[in-house]
Amino acid sequence: MLKFIHAADFHLDSAFAALPPGQATERRRESRELVFRLADYVNRHGVRLVLLAGDLFDSAAPYRETGEALAEALGRMEAQVFAAPGNHDWYGPGSPWATVSWPENVHIFRENRMTSVDLPELGIAVHGAAFTGPEQGESLLAGFAAPEDGRMHIGLLHGETAPAEARYNPLRREEIAASGLRYLALGHIHKRSEPQRYGNTLCAWPGCVEGRGFDELGEKGFYEGVLDGGEVSLTFVPFAGRRYRIFDVDVTGKSPRAALEDALPRDTERDLCRVRLTGETGEGGADPRALETALSGRFYALEVRDHTRVAQDVWARAGEDSLRGLFLRELRAKWDAAGDEAQRDIVTQAVRFGLAALDHRDF
């Protein structure tokens, strides 16, 4: 029995540009620390093989100390470590894959074709290839077939299946089925996939290890696998230090703050959260900036967005014989003619700004 880890898409040195500078710096530091936590996990759990499926760096030219930190962390692993550079961290003369001194237990695939490393002490061979530029228009698995020699054959690639555009190693399912690989460890897709089988080959994407924005929600981590008697089993291990989460909260009939405090979970201190307020509010809306300030202590970062509708009792004043009534009648016509929710949001904001101006209120 051989225990392994399959991880990908660390994107070290990501900018985290949506965060304030201090938090962005802290998130980059935490990303570097993540690989040391991973090394501790490997050693505590008896993992013998680590498969890293590309985009470990966010670019082909990260900070020198980031490459050195990754090398140090991987060198601490009491395991054989394999890395296949991807489209962000592609292998080239100036990349950290070529310029950093990597430990003896770390094997980097440097060629734009499938090459192999034998591990007779583990009874396996690992096959992989590297991006050598920011795009890879042809499948790196085309024409490859592992030898039928009684060993367990493992593949490691950065790529995707059935893409809309053939830019990032477009793998064909029939190629995977014909590869003779028992397991194909893949990177590039940031959302974890359930294991898929093509022919006798099991393959999977673990997703990114740590979310970097609200397009990478929820639990992030890696696959822990077991090779036993020719069979492969996988278990997902949540490992991210922080999560990105989105909540929709209906504030109809309540104060927005009370609605938020009632609806939101209590386990959000380390999380980066976006709250979308829905339902109906009065003329002033929900005041998202004030809510962010009031509730900031419950989150690592909080963003509140007001998607509420103007309450019906506000529209009811459109019948008044006044400047307010005329304004509301004009805006109600625009609301009724709006083609989608985005246009209705614009009308809602116009109503609130206009009424605030009429009443000489701050908004």
Secondary structure, DSSP 8 states (H G I E B T S, - for coil): -EEEEEE----BT---TTS-HHHHHHHHHHHHHHHHHHHHHHHHTT--EEEE-S--BSSSS--HHHHHHHHHHHHH-SSEEEE---SSS---TTSHHHHS---TTEEE--SSS-EEEEETTTTEEEEE---SSS-B-S-TTTT-----SSSEEEEEEE-EES-SSTTB-EE-HHHHHHS--SEEEEES-SS----EEETTEEEE----SS--STTS-S--EEEEEEEETTEEEEEEEE--SS-EEEEEEE-TTS-HHHHHHHHS-S--TT-EEEEEEESEE-TT---HHHHHHHHGGG-SEEEEEE--EE-HHHHGGGGSSSHHHHHHHHHHHHHHH--SHHHHHHHHHHHHHHHHHHTT---
